[in-house]
Structure formats: C-alpha cells, structure tokens
Amino acid sequence: MPRPLLRRRIRFRPDVNYFKPAQARVGVEDIGLTLPELEAIRLRDLEGKTQAKCAKEMNVSQPTFSRIIESSHKKVASALVEGRGIKIEGGEYRMVRPRRGVGSGRGAGLASGRGRMGGTAAGPTGYCICPKCGYKKPHQLGTPCYLEVCPKCECKLVRE
C-alpha cells in the first residue's frame, strides 16, 4: 500500500485561475495546473529561489520538488505551443500565511506568540489587512480575518 500523499504548503492563491489564448482553437482540451505546481513555478521561476529552498518552503523533499516543477514546466510549455488554455485548480495542498522574513520581530521559536492553549489568536483588538493592496479595516470580534475579503482587490484578509 503506498504512503499517503503529504499536503504541500503554498502561500499564494491566484486571483485569476484560467488563461486562454486570444486565438484559441475550438475543441482543444484545456490543461490542468494544480495550485502546488503554480506555487513551484512562483518560487523557482518568479522568485528565483534554489530548488532546495523551494522544497523546504513547500514542505517536500528536493526530488519531489524537482518532479513538481518539471511537471508544471511541461504543462505550461504544452499549453503555449499547442494553443491550449490553462486551468489552475486542485492538488493536495495546505494554505499557510506568507512569512514576513528575518528580523521582522516575529520569532519562529516556542515563544512565537502562542498562548497556553496553543492558539494564535491576537485578541479582540487589531486590524485585518490585505496582503496584496494594503487595505486595512478594524478587526471584528468573533470573525476571523481570513473570512473577510478586501473590497478593492477581493483578496482574503490576514490579521495584523
């Protein structure tokens, strides 16, 4: 019996999930690109990180990351050469919050803001902000920020 597939960590969900050539041929099937494959392209090709760093960020081994990026490159190349649409959806993944980087005052150790119950709630005050455009609104008690949507760019909000 094969080992269960681990969920890859992704930190980006696109606003647009379908691309189609302006002169698309009729009757040609679209190509499916999973969210982990898109994340691999973003990390390796757009951000220029090494495969080892990308693999660590996605919580997979380096050989697994290599297979993911190779598969995504083949799919995108096929779509471009054959004039097919690309539909981005699905895959085994887990959304995680974007990191702010080293030195931002947010430690990653045991004392990283977790209360005695293990939660990460920030309390009744604070703001919900859009990671894309910077829109900011006061946090409403009882409503998690990730359930709120930015009125400007329709991106999910995160807690400040």
C-alpha positions as a Python dict, from the first residue, in 0.01 Angstrom:
ca = {
    (1, 'M'): (0, 0, 0),
    (2, 'P'): (152, 335, -98),
    (3, 'R'): (226, 602, 156),
    (4, 'P'): (-40, 877, 179),
    (5, 'L'): (41, 1192, -17),
    (6, 'L'): (156, 1479, 205),
    (7, 'R'): (-8, 1814, 151),
    (8, 'R'): (228, 2068, 3),
    (9, 'R'): (246, 2410, 170),
    (10, 'I'): (153, 2703, -51),
    (11, 'R'): (149, 3073, 31),
    (12, 'F'): (-18, 3207, -282),
    (13, 'R'): (-359, 3169, -437),
    (14, 'P'): (-409, 3345, -771),
    (15, 'D'): (-694, 3588, -832),
    (16, 'V'): (-721, 3454, -1187),
    (17, 'N'): (-742, 3077, -1231),
    (18, 'Y'): (-794, 3044, -1606),
    (19, 'F'): (-582, 3155, -1901),
    (20, 'K'): (-681, 3109, -2262),
    (21, 'P'): (-510, 3223, -2583),
    (22, 'A'): (-685, 3503, -2770),
    (23, 'Q'): (-698, 3283, -3080),
    (24, 'A'): (-787, 2955, -2910),
    (25, 'R'): (-871, 2660, -3131),
    (26, 'V'): (-1219, 2513, -3092),
    (27, 'G'): (-1242, 2164, -2942),
    (28, 'V'): (-895, 2164, -2785),
    (29, 'E'): (-893, 2047, -2424),
    (30, 'D'): (-754, 2275, -2151),
    (31, 'I'): (-454, 2178, -1942),
    (32, 'G'): (-498, 2148, -1565),
    (33, 'L'): (-229, 2304, -1345),
    (34, 'T'): (-256, 2232, -971),
    (35, 'L'): (-202, 2500, -708),
    (36, 'P'): (117, 2327, -580),
    (37, 'E'): (252, 2328, -938),
    (38, 'L'): (178, 2701, -967),
    (39, 'E'): (347, 2760, -629),
    (40, 'A'): (655, 2572, -754),
    (41, 'I'): (670, 2796, -1065),
    (42, 'R'): (627, 3107, -847),
    (43, 'L'): (903, 3010, -605),
    (44, 'R'): (1158, 2878, -857),
    (45, 'D'): (1100, 3087, -1169),
    (46, 'L'): (949, 3413, -1041),
    (47, 'E'): (1133, 3449, -708),
    (48, 'G'): (1448, 3272, -833),
    (49, 'K'): (1498, 3056, -524),
    (50, 'T'): (1706, 2738, -533),
    (51, 'Q'): (1526, 2405, -555),
    (52, 'A'): (1641, 2321, -201),
    (53, 'K'): (1488, 2642, -60),
    (54, 'C'): (1169, 2592, -261),
    (55, 'A'): (1137, 2234, -139),
    (56, 'K'): (1181, 2343, 222),
    (57, 'E'): (920, 2617, 184),
    (58, 'M'): (669, 2373, 32),
    (59, 'N'): (749, 2106, 295),
    (60, 'V'): (858, 1843, 39),
    (61, 'S'): (1186, 1672, -41),
    (62, 'Q'): (1412, 1819, -310),
    (63, 'P'): (1350, 1526, -551),
    (64, 'T'): (973, 1570, -504),
    (65, 'F'): (1003, 1943, -574),
    (66, 'S'): (1205, 1861, -886),
    (67, 'R'): (924, 1635, -1012),
    (68, 'I'): (659, 1902, -934),
    (69, 'I'): (847, 2179, -1119),
    (70, 'E'): (925, 1951, -1415),
    (71, 'S'): (557, 1855, -1446),
    (72, 'S'): (445, 2219, -1426),
    (73, 'H'): (700, 2330, -1689),
    (74, 'K'): (581, 2057, -1928),
    (75, 'K'): (218, 2159, -1882),
    (76, 'V'): (284, 2531, -1938),
    (77, 'A'): (506, 2459, -2241),
    (78, 'S'): (242, 2231, -2389),
    (79, 'A'): (-27, 2496, -2343),
    (80, 'L'): (187, 2766, -2507),
    (81, 'V'): (300, 2553, -2802),
    (82, 'E'): (-36, 2385, -2869),
    (83, 'G'): (-252, 2695, -2804),
    (84, 'R'): (-445, 2539, -2515),
    (85, 'G'): (-599, 2705, -2212),
    (86, 'I'): (-458, 2661, -1859),
    (87, 'K'): (-700, 2598, -1573),
    (88, 'I'): (-549, 2634, -1223),
    (89, 'E'): (-723, 2427, -956),
    (90, 'G'): (-693, 2143, -710),
    (91, 'G'): (-399, 1945, -583),
    (92, 'E'): (-302, 1827, -237),
    (93, 'Y'): (-204, 2144, -50),
    (94, 'R'): (-236, 2342, 270),
    (95, 'M'): (-257, 2723, 263),
    (96, 'V'): (-19, 2893, 504),
    (97, 'R'): (23, 3259, 582),
    (98, 'P'): (304, 3441, 400),
    (99, 'R'): (614, 3495, 610),
    (100, 'R'): (747, 3843, 666),
    (101, 'G'): (1115, 3750, 665),
    (102, 'V'): (1403, 3754, 909),
    (103, 'G'): (1428, 4040, 1154),
    (104, 'S'): (1064, 4141, 1143),
    (105, 'G'): (1021, 4085, 1516),
    (106, 'R'): (817, 3769, 1472),
    (107, 'G'): (1015, 3480, 1610),
    (108, 'A'): (964, 3123, 1496),
    (109, 'G'): (1060, 2955, 1824),
    (110, 'L'): (847, 2825, 2110),
    (111, 'A'): (774, 3177, 2231),
    (112, 'S'): (626, 3286, 1899),
    (113, 'G'): (307, 3433, 2040),
    (114, 'R'): (123, 3110, 2116),
    (115, 'G'): (-83, 3121, 2431),
    (116, 'R'): (-107, 2849, 2691),
    (117, 'M'): (-378, 2674, 2487),
    (118, 'G'): (-161, 2667, 2174),
    (119, 'G'): (-371, 2912, 1971),
    (120, 'T'): (-250, 3211, 1776),
    (121, 'A'): (-543, 3447, 1829),
    (122, 'A'): (-442, 3812, 1851),
    (123, 'G'): (-717, 3917, 2090),
    (124, 'P'): (-1019, 4146, 2043),
    (125, 'T'): (-830, 4447, 1902),
    (126, 'G'): (-619, 4497, 1593),
    (127, 'Y'): (-671, 4513, 1220),
    (128, 'C'): (-741, 4285, 926),
    (129, 'I'): (-520, 4381, 631),
    (130, 'C'): (-497, 4283, 266),
    (131, 'P'): (-155, 4132, 187),
    (132, 'K'): (-192, 4240, -176),
    (133, 'C'): (-303, 4605, -174),
    (134, 'G'): (-260, 4705, 193),
    (135, 'Y'): (-630, 4776, 264),
    (136, 'K'): (-684, 4790, 642),
    (137, 'K'): (-1001, 4755, 849),
    (138, 'P'): (-1060, 4714, 1224),
    (139, 'H'): (-1095, 4353, 1337),
    (140, 'Q'): (-1450, 4246, 1431),
    (141, 'L'): (-1473, 4034, 1744),
    (142, 'G'): (-1583, 3679, 1660),
    (143, 'T'): (-1500, 3696, 1288),
    (144, 'P'): (-1160, 3562, 1180),
    (145, 'C'): (-978, 3792, 938),
    (146, 'Y'): (-931, 3513, 684),
    (147, 'L'): (-1309, 3505, 633),
    (148, 'E'): (-1307, 3873, 534),
    (149, 'V'): (-1247, 3979, 171),
    (150, 'C'): (-1080, 4301, 54),
    (151, 'P'): (-1335, 4529, -119),
    (152, 'K'): (-1064, 4667, -353),
    (153, 'C'): (-897, 4351, -489),
    (154, 'E'): (-1115, 4069, -347),
    (155, 'C'): (-815, 3903, -176),
    (156, 'K'): (-856, 3733, 164),
    (157, 'L'): (-751, 3948, 458),
    (158, 'V'): (-493, 3849, 722),
    (159, 'R'): (-454, 3956, 1083),
    (160, 'E'): (-205, 4233, 1153),
}
